[in-house]
Amino acid sequence: MSETRKRTRKRFGGHAHKKQKGSRELEVGAQGVLITCNMNERKCTSEAFSLLNEYADALYGPEQPADRQDSLSEDEEEDEDAEAALKKEVSQIQSSIKTHQQRFSAVDSGANNVVFIRTHGVDPEQLVHHILSDLHQTKKRKSRVILRMLPVSGTCRAFPEDMEKFLSVFLERWFKAPLRTTFQICFKARNSSHNKRDDVIKAVAGLVGKMNPLHKVDLTNPELTIIIEIIKTVCCVSVLKDYTLFRKYNLQEVAKEPTNQEAANQNTGPQEAANQTQDHGDGEKADGSAESHDVTTGNGTKEAELE
């Protein structure tokens, strides 16, 4: 009896809590959209699918089912015996299933209150910018639990040597000379303690400076914002436009009617961007630096290191 109970515990208790690894987890090489919420991740995922599909259909057209262009023609079937034709058909179906992927699929982000929607055949930066632009113009609230929606254009292992190697190539699209712009760096780490915020910001700023020393830091209204989001051992990266204008890509905030003060400052962006230690809207902090590396320390740094 005791042996039976031990086997039962080992079979059902020892492994039931473990999450399946593989394509259902956030991994290096993924592109997609990182979404934050306050609890209720299931509702957040549902809202995200609805919102992403609505705007993706408008941008790219309705999603098409798997294409069966490689199916056998009648002439080919006549030239082959039934068994060979069947094997070929099965092979083609398997190949079609393998190559065709849905536009959006949810994966385990590895952090609480964070949902990651992986994208296929979609530019996450273009899509999310389009969503925020529409919400900013129409002031329509299309979500209840989604807070921020950040596109992720690239991912790498969240270790200094891997990040430096990846970012030295990834950032060239926006910062390689003769390109010249203003920028800030926003860093957030979750369930990771091996990356120090100050070190990451200095390293990224150094890479930008090497590409063109004429790039300048602007913490009030930068043309570009470099997003570094680390979850466990995966580093998610994107370079965003209109980060200040779109209220740090917060769907709740961007749909609000501007106050008189904000309307007066619309040419330079929301006043809150002047102080990068203010709240993102979901308890996160944003910081940027390049030349002086003068970043905020204290509670903001501790949060980034411990979460």
C-alpha beads as a LAMMPS data file, in Angstrom:
LAMMPS data file: protein, C-alpha beads

307 atoms
306 bonds

1 atom types
1 bond types

-500.0 500.0 xlo xhi
-500.0 500.0 ylo yhi
-500.0 500.0 zlo zhi

Masses

1 110.0

Atoms # bond

1 1 1 0.000 0.000 0.000
2 1 1 2.770 2.431 0.927
3 1 1 4.675 1.557 -2.256
4 1 1 1.550 2.219 -4.332
5 1 1 1.068 5.609 -2.720
6 1 1 4.716 6.505 -3.325
7 1 1 4.427 5.549 -6.984
8 1 1 1.241 7.603 -7.276
9 1 1 2.886 10.648 -5.737
10 1 1 5.916 10.271 -7.941
11 1 1 3.813 9.918 -11.047
12 1 1 1.246 12.607 -10.431
13 1 1 2.618 14.841 -7.700
14 1 1 6.249 15.079 -8.673
15 1 1 5.712 16.095 -12.294
16 1 1 2.239 17.567 -12.561
17 1 1 3.405 21.060 -11.634
18 1 1 6.158 21.151 -14.235
19 1 1 5.422 23.111 -17.390
20 1 1 6.123 21.583 -20.742
21 1 1 9.216 22.928 -22.398
22 1 1 9.713 23.722 -26.020
23 1 1 7.596 25.779 -28.366
24 1 1 5.162 26.743 -25.585
25 1 1 7.782 28.743 -23.687
26 1 1 9.476 32.024 -24.504
27 1 1 12.775 31.130 -26.122
28 1 1 15.677 32.701 -27.962
29 1 1 14.819 33.466 -31.572
30 1 1 11.193 34.400 -30.923
31 1 1 9.513 37.551 -32.166
32 1 1 6.235 38.788 -30.820
33 1 1 4.465 41.080 -28.392
34 1 1 5.133 41.293 -24.674
35 1 1 2.019 42.328 -22.789
36 1 1 1.668 43.304 -19.136
37 1 1 -1.470 43.170 -17.032
38 1 1 -2.669 43.341 -13.439
39 1 1 -3.576 39.746 -12.677
40 1 1 -6.058 37.843 -14.885
41 1 1 -3.562 36.629 -17.487
42 1 1 -6.220 34.494 -19.193
43 1 1 -8.410 37.533 -19.861
44 1 1 -5.342 39.467 -20.965
45 1 1 -4.450 36.754 -23.484
46 1 1 -7.992 36.741 -24.851
47 1 1 -7.982 40.523 -25.258
48 1 1 -4.563 40.407 -26.897
49 1 1 -5.639 37.856 -29.508
50 1 1 -8.756 39.879 -30.304
51 1 1 -6.864 43.154 -30.622
52 1 1 -3.935 41.776 -32.599
53 1 1 -6.148 39.889 -35.026
54 1 1 -8.389 42.915 -35.585
55 1 1 -5.506 45.175 -36.590
56 1 1 -3.504 42.472 -38.376
57 1 1 -6.495 41.762 -40.618
58 1 1 -6.681 45.471 -41.426
59 1 1 -2.947 45.673 -42.211
60 1 1 -2.275 42.345 -43.886
61 1 1 -5.691 40.991 -44.813
62 1 1 -7.474 37.990 -43.284
63 1 1 -5.257 35.073 -42.338
64 1 1 -5.297 32.316 -44.950
65 1 1 -5.378 28.577 -44.159
66 1 1 -2.456 26.340 -45.020
67 1 1 -1.779 26.414 -48.744
68 1 1 -2.028 23.105 -50.520
69 1 1 -0.138 24.125 -53.654
70 1 1 2.047 21.034 -53.498
71 1 1 -0.818 18.546 -53.610
72 1 1 -0.600 15.860 -56.241
73 1 1 -2.075 16.490 -59.646
74 1 1 -4.337 13.904 -61.273
75 1 1 -1.694 13.112 -63.912
76 1 1 0.932 12.395 -61.262
77 1 1 -1.442 10.103 -59.384
78 1 1 -2.092 8.092 -62.520
79 1 1 1.633 7.542 -63.019
80 1 1 2.188 6.221 -59.507
81 1 1 0.777 3.253 -57.697
82 1 1 -1.608 3.806 -54.806
83 1 1 0.941 3.167 -52.060
84 1 1 3.536 5.562 -53.467
85 1 1 0.901 8.239 -54.012
86 1 1 -0.335 7.848 -50.446
87 1 1 3.171 8.173 -49.015
88 1 1 3.794 11.277 -51.079
89 1 1 0.490 12.822 -50.011
90 1 1 1.217 12.174 -46.330
91 1 1 4.695 13.664 -46.714
92 1 1 3.291 16.798 -48.331
93 1 1 0.636 17.219 -45.651
94 1 1 3.250 16.916 -42.908
95 1 1 5.459 19.444 -44.678
96 1 1 2.548 21.855 -45.062
97 1 1 1.645 21.583 -41.386
98 1 1 5.252 22.127 -40.369
99 1 1 5.771 25.216 -42.532
100 1 1 2.408 26.849 -41.885
101 1 1 2.026 28.627 -38.572
102 1 1 -0.692 30.826 -37.208
103 1 1 -0.021 34.533 -37.022
104 1 1 -0.309 34.582 -33.243
105 1 1 0.342 31.951 -30.605
106 1 1 0.562 32.367 -26.841
107 1 1 3.628 31.034 -25.039
108 1 1 4.608 30.949 -21.377
109 1 1 6.454 34.214 -20.717
110 1 1 8.185 32.980 -17.569
111 1 1 6.904 35.862 -15.410
112 1 1 3.710 36.676 -13.547
113 1 1 1.358 39.259 -15.060
114 1 1 3.222 39.062 -18.354
115 1 1 1.800 37.491 -21.494
116 1 1 3.895 36.790 -24.584
117 1 1 2.190 36.407 -27.966
118 1 1 4.547 34.986 -30.558
119 1 1 4.097 36.338 -34.097
120 1 1 4.645 34.612 -37.430
121 1 1 4.840 36.498 -40.707
122 1 1 4.009 39.772 -38.956
123 1 1 6.226 42.762 -38.108
124 1 1 5.488 43.246 -34.379
125 1 1 6.824 46.816 -34.329
126 1 1 4.678 47.890 -37.264
127 1 1 1.579 46.176 -35.891
128 1 1 1.814 47.493 -32.320
129 1 1 2.664 51.013 -33.509
130 1 1 -0.421 50.880 -35.732
131 1 1 -2.574 49.843 -32.769
132 1 1 -1.234 52.593 -30.506
133 1 1 -1.562 55.174 -33.262
134 1 1 -5.223 54.335 -33.759
135 1 1 -5.990 54.358 -30.028
136 1 1 -4.156 57.660 -29.648
137 1 1 -6.201 59.266 -32.431
138 1 1 -9.626 57.780 -31.675
139 1 1 -9.321 57.654 -27.862
140 1 1 -11.270 54.378 -27.922
141 1 1 -10.668 51.949 -25.081
142 1 1 -10.388 48.475 -26.544
143 1 1 -9.009 46.609 -23.542
144 1 1 -9.840 46.215 -19.877
145 1 1 -6.916 44.313 -18.414
146 1 1 -4.053 44.930 -20.866
147 1 1 -1.695 47.608 -19.598
148 1 1 1.353 47.839 -21.861
149 1 1 1.930 46.212 -25.236
150 1 1 5.600 46.095 -26.269
151 1 1 6.719 44.627 -29.596
152 1 1 9.703 42.291 -29.445
153 1 1 11.727 42.279 -32.666
154 1 1 14.619 40.194 -31.414
155 1 1 15.639 37.887 -28.591
156 1 1 18.927 36.500 -27.351
157 1 1 20.406 34.835 -24.288
158 1 1 20.398 37.255 -21.366
159 1 1 24.122 37.092 -20.627
160 1 1 26.491 40.032 -21.225
161 1 1 28.561 38.395 -23.948
162 1 1 25.476 37.130 -25.817
163 1 1 23.682 40.466 -25.532
164 1 1 26.679 42.431 -26.774
165 1 1 27.123 40.141 -29.771
166 1 1 23.442 40.258 -30.673
167 1 1 22.886 43.987 -30.124
168 1 1 26.006 45.012 -32.041
169 1 1 24.229 43.714 -35.163
170 1 1 20.573 44.248 -34.212
171 1 1 20.927 47.989 -33.482
172 1 1 22.644 48.823 -36.775
173 1 1 19.308 49.230 -38.539
174 1 1 18.560 52.333 -36.454
175 1 1 21.947 53.626 -35.317
176 1 1 24.677 52.785 -37.824
177 1 1 26.370 55.869 -39.329
178 1 1 25.467 58.035 -41.140
179 1 1 22.143 57.672 -39.260
180 1 1 21.853 60.273 -36.514
181 1 1 19.097 60.428 -33.909
182 1 1 18.149 61.010 -30.277
183 1 1 17.433 58.077 -28.009
184 1 1 16.879 56.699 -24.544
185 1 1 17.255 53.219 -23.048
186 1 1 14.577 51.517 -20.946
187 1 1 15.537 48.412 -18.989
188 1 1 13.459 45.911 -17.040
189 1 1 14.432 42.533 -15.579
190 1 1 12.038 39.899 -14.257
191 1 1 13.017 36.716 -12.432
192 1 1 16.634 37.499 -13.221
193 1 1 19.416 38.670 -10.935
194 1 1 22.497 38.242 -13.132
195 1 1 22.060 41.509 -15.067
196 1 1 22.664 44.834 -13.338
197 1 1 20.655 47.697 -14.740
198 1 1 23.497 50.200 -14.769
199 1 1 25.832 47.753 -16.498
200 1 1 23.314 46.898 -19.206
201 1 1 22.470 50.545 -19.927
202 1 1 26.143 51.500 -20.130
203 1 1 26.930 48.595 -22.424
204 1 1 24.029 49.329 -24.798
205 1 1 24.809 53.044 -24.826
206 1 1 28.417 52.214 -25.627
207 1 1 27.368 50.160 -28.639
208 1 1 25.210 53.019 -29.916
209 1 1 28.083 55.454 -29.440
210 1 1 30.439 53.246 -31.433
211 1 1 28.012 53.173 -34.350
212 1 1 27.893 56.956 -34.456
213 1 1 29.206 59.280 -31.706
214 1 1 26.785 61.972 -32.890
215 1 1 23.756 60.190 -31.452
216 1 1 22.409 62.108 -28.469
217 1 1 20.464 61.121 -25.385
218 1 1 17.047 62.698 -24.873
219 1 1 15.075 61.631 -21.798
220 1 1 12.159 63.951 -22.525
221 1 1 11.108 63.232 -26.067
222 1 1 13.562 60.937 -27.891
223 1 1 13.059 59.911 -31.492
224 1 1 13.865 56.295 -30.603
225 1 1 13.587 54.249 -27.418
226 1 1 15.626 51.082 -26.965
227 1 1 13.637 48.548 -24.936
228 1 1 15.548 45.851 -23.056
229 1 1 13.211 43.394 -21.288
230 1 1 14.839 40.414 -19.579
231 1 1 12.793 37.455 -18.377
232 1 1 14.837 34.728 -16.726
233 1 1 17.538 33.920 -19.295
234 1 1 15.898 35.500 -22.368
235 1 1 16.559 39.094 -23.415
236 1 1 13.797 40.725 -25.474
237 1 1 14.750 43.765 -27.548
238 1 1 13.007 46.373 -29.653
239 1 1 13.551 49.935 -30.853
240 1 1 10.378 52.002 -30.689
241 1 1 9.143 55.269 -32.131
242 1 1 6.714 57.622 -30.368
243 1 1 7.343 56.022 -26.982
244 1 1 6.591 59.265 -25.175
245 1 1 3.678 60.239 -27.396
246 1 1 2.045 56.843 -26.881
247 1 1 2.441 57.031 -23.105
248 1 1 5.129 54.359 -22.945
249 1 1 2.960 52.039 -25.020
250 1 1 0.327 51.876 -22.299
251 1 1 -3.058 51.095 -23.871
252 1 1 -4.994 52.480 -20.919
253 1 1 -3.146 55.780 -20.838
254 1 1 -2.958 56.418 -24.584
255 1 1 -6.750 56.226 -24.883
256 1 1 -7.307 58.904 -22.244
257 1 1 -8.205 62.426 -23.265
258 1 1 -5.200 64.726 -22.713
259 1 1 -5.252 67.207 -19.863
260 1 1 -4.866 70.920 -20.563
261 1 1 -1.221 70.769 -19.522
262 1 1 -0.517 67.804 -21.804
263 1 1 -2.310 69.449 -24.704
264 1 1 -0.119 72.508 -24.266
265 1 1 2.990 70.311 -24.401
266 1 1 1.893 67.992 -27.216
267 1 1 4.732 69.156 -29.447
268 1 1 7.306 67.869 -26.972
269 1 1 5.397 64.856 -25.683
270 1 1 3.778 64.188 -22.293
271 1 1 5.326 66.024 -19.399
272 1 1 5.779 62.795 -17.446
273 1 1 8.564 61.707 -19.803
274 1 1 10.857 64.398 -18.415
275 1 1 11.468 62.269 -15.349
276 1 1 12.273 58.710 -16.394
277 1 1 11.833 57.341 -12.887
278 1 1 8.069 57.849 -13.002
279 1 1 5.683 54.939 -13.169
280 1 1 5.158 53.184 -16.494
281 1 1 1.533 52.646 -15.634
282 1 1 2.019 49.112 -14.287
283 1 1 4.667 49.724 -11.652
284 1 1 7.665 49.604 -13.975
285 1 1 10.499 52.093 -14.263
286 1 1 12.229 53.484 -17.353
287 1 1 15.718 54.922 -17.550
288 1 1 18.062 56.007 -20.304
289 1 1 21.604 57.285 -20.570
290 1 1 24.522 57.236 -22.976
291 1 1 27.130 59.914 -22.581
292 1 1 27.305 60.448 -18.834
293 1 1 25.745 57.099 -17.838
294 1 1 23.977 59.004 -15.095
295 1 1 21.218 56.541 -14.278
296 1 1 18.846 56.429 -11.363
297 1 1 19.851 54.345 -8.365
298 1 1 17.984 53.284 -5.260
299 1 1 14.567 51.645 -5.342
300 1 1 14.271 51.703 -9.110
301 1 1 17.556 49.860 -9.553
302 1 1 16.754 47.346 -6.850
303 1 1 13.429 46.542 -8.439
304 1 1 15.050 45.871 -11.787
305 1 1 17.648 43.613 -10.252
306 1 1 15.395 41.593 -7.976
307 1 1 12.307 41.000 -10.104

Bonds

1 1 1 2
2 1 2 3
3 1 3 4
4 1 4 5
5 1 5 6
6 1 6 7
7 1 7 8
8 1 8 9
9 1 9 10
10 1 10 11
11 1 11 12
12 1 12 13
13 1 13 14
14 1 14 15
15 1 15 16
16 1 16 17
17 1 17 18
18 1 18 19
19 1 19 20
20 1 20 21
21 1 21 22
22 1 22 23
23 1 23 24
24 1 24 25
25 1 25 26
26 1 26 27
27 1 27 28
28 1 28 29
29 1 29 30
30 1 30 31
31 1 31 32
32 1 32 33
33 1 33 34
34 1 34 35
35 1 35 36
36 1 36 37
37 1 37 38
38 1 38 39
39 1 39 40
40 1 40 41
41 1 41 42
42 1 42 43
43 1 43 44
44 1 44 45
45 1 45 46
46 1 46 47
47 1 47 48
48 1 48 49
49 1 49 50
50 1 50 51
51 1 51 52
52 1 52 53
53 1 53 54
54 1 54 55
55 1 55 56
56 1 56 57
57 1 57 58
58 1 58 59
59 1 59 60
60 1 60 61
61 1 61 62
62 1 62 63
63 1 63 64
64 1 64 65
65 1 65 66
66 1 66 67
67 1 67 68
68 1 68 69
69 1 69 70
70 1 70 71
71 1 71 72
72 1 72 73
73 1 73 74
74 1 74 75
75 1 75 76
76 1 76 77
77 1 77 78
78 1 78 79
79 1 79 80
80 1 80 81
81 1 81 82
82 1 82 83
83 1 83 84
84 1 84 85
85 1 85 86
86 1 86 87
87 1 87 88
88 1 88 89
89 1 89 90
90 1 90 91
91 1 91 92
92 1 92 93
93 1 93 94
94 1 94 95
95 1 95 96
96 1 96 97
97 1 97 98
98 1 98 99
99 1 99 100
100 1 100 101
101 1 101 102
102 1 102 103
103 1 103 104
104 1 104 105
105 1 105 106
106 1 106 107
107 1 107 108
108 1 108 109
109 1 109 110
110 1 110 111
111 1 111 112
112 1 112 113
113 1 113 114
114 1 114 115
115 1 115 116
116 1 116 117
117 1 117 118
118 1 118 119
119 1 119 120
120 1 120 121
121 1 121 122
122 1 122 123
123 1 123 124
124 1 124 125
125 1 125 126
126 1 126 127
127 1 127 128
128 1 128 129
129 1 129 130
130 1 130 131
131 1 131 132
132 1 132 133
133 1 133 134
134 1 134 135
135 1 135 136
136 1 136 137
137 1 137 138
138 1 138 139
139 1 139 140
140 1 140 141
141 1 141 142
142 1 142 143
143 1 143 144
144 1 144 145
145 1 145 146
146 1 146 147
147 1 147 148
148 1 148 149
149 1 149 150
150 1 150 151
151 1 151 152
152 1 152 153
153 1 153 154
154 1 154 155
155 1 155 156
156 1 156 157
157 1 157 158
158 1 158 159
159 1 159 160
160 1 160 161
161 1 161 162
162 1 162 163
163 1 163 164
164 1 164 165
165 1 165 166
166 1 166 167
167 1 167 168
168 1 168 169
169 1 169 170
170 1 170 171
171 1 171 172
172 1 172 173
173 1 173 174
174 1 174 175
175 1 175 176
176 1 176 177
177 1 177 178
178 1 178 179
179 1 179 180
180 1 180 181
181 1 181 182
182 1 182 183
183 1 183 184
184 1 184 185
185 1 185 186
186 1 186 187
187 1 187 188
188 1 188 189
189 1 189 190
190 1 190 191
191 1 191 192
192 1 192 193
193 1 193 194
194 1 194 195
195 1 195 196
196 1 196 197
197 1 197 198
198 1 198 199
199 1 199 200
200 1 200 201
201 1 201 202
202 1 202 203
203 1 203 204
204 1 204 205
205 1 205 206
206 1 206 207
207 1 207 208
208 1 208 209
209 1 209 210
210 1 210 211
211 1 211 212
212 1 212 213
213 1 213 214
214 1 214 215
215 1 215 216
216 1 216 217
217 1 217 218
218 1 218 219
219 1 219 220
220 1 220 221
221 1 221 222
222 1 222 223
223 1 223 224
224 1 224 225
225 1 225 226
226 1 226 227
227 1 227 228
228 1 228 229
229 1 229 230
230 1 230 231
231 1 231 232
232 1 232 233
233 1 233 234
234 1 234 235
235 1 235 236
236 1 236 237
237 1 237 238
238 1 238 239
239 1 239 240
240 1 240 241
241 1 241 242
242 1 242 243
243 1 243 244
244 1 244 245
245 1 245 246
246 1 246 247
247 1 247 248
248 1 248 249
249 1 249 250
250 1 250 251
251 1 251 252
252 1 252 253
253 1 253 254
254 1 254 255
255 1 255 256
256 1 256 257
257 1 257 258
258 1 258 259
259 1 259 260
260 1 260 261
261 1 261 262
262 1 262 263
263 1 263 264
264 1 264 265
265 1 265 266
266 1 266 267
267 1 267 268
268 1 268 269
269 1 269 270
270 1 270 271
271 1 271 272
272 1 272 273
273 1 273 274
274 1 274 275
275 1 275 276
276 1 276 277
277 1 277 278
278 1 278 279
279 1 279 280
280 1 280 281
281 1 281 282
282 1 282 283
283 1 283 284
284 1 284 285
285 1 285 286
286 1 286 287
287 1 287 288
288 1 288 289
289 1 289 290
290 1 290 291
291 1 291 292
292 1 292 293
293 1 293 294
294 1 294 295
295 1 295 296
296 1 296 297
297 1 297 298
298 1 298 299
299 1 299 300
300 1 300 301
301 1 301 302
302 1 302 303
303 1 303 304
304 1 304 305
305 1 305 306
306 1 306 307
